Amino acid sequence: MALENTAIQDKLTEAFGENVFRFNEEKDIFSFEVASDKITALVLFLKNDPVLRFQFLTDLCGIHYPDNEVDRQFAIVYHMHNWYDNKRIKIKAFINGDKPEIKTISNIFLCTNWMERETFDFYGVDFIGHPQLKRILNMDEMISFPMRKEFPMEDGGRTDKDDRFFGRTIDNC
């Protein structure tokens, strides 16, 4: 028997109560939100529950929502897969924009080590307890986080680019 969304939702609400919410299906992927302080317990539950068996973490990434209220300005998104029933889920945990931090799950899924480092590198999210949280793709000297919306799209100091070649002109003559 295939694993149904209602079974997942029932098990999660029974175990976590109001800490899991906004259940819905988006493009054939069952999605929900979790309180950020419950992410470790939730991931462990999803992985170890004998019925749910979400034992593969497909992806972890960050999203910046600068227009949201301060306690929901960043989201960490987790994609998990149950190979037995071929079921995928998406989990969102919103975190504070003033001090973006969340507990690491690299001790549960080793593959998240690099994913969390990449999210730190591009968004500045501190993964508490991560064994080696440092930049992975950008220079260590970099002080900004390029995937945040306040990061400029273009380098104003570039002299090798001529806007005329990109269809942009200063005057519209």
Summary of the structure (lengths in Angstrom):
residues: 173
radius of gyration: 19.5
end to end distance: 67.1
largest distance: 68.5
contacts: 461
relative contact order: 0.13
helix: 27%
strand: 27%
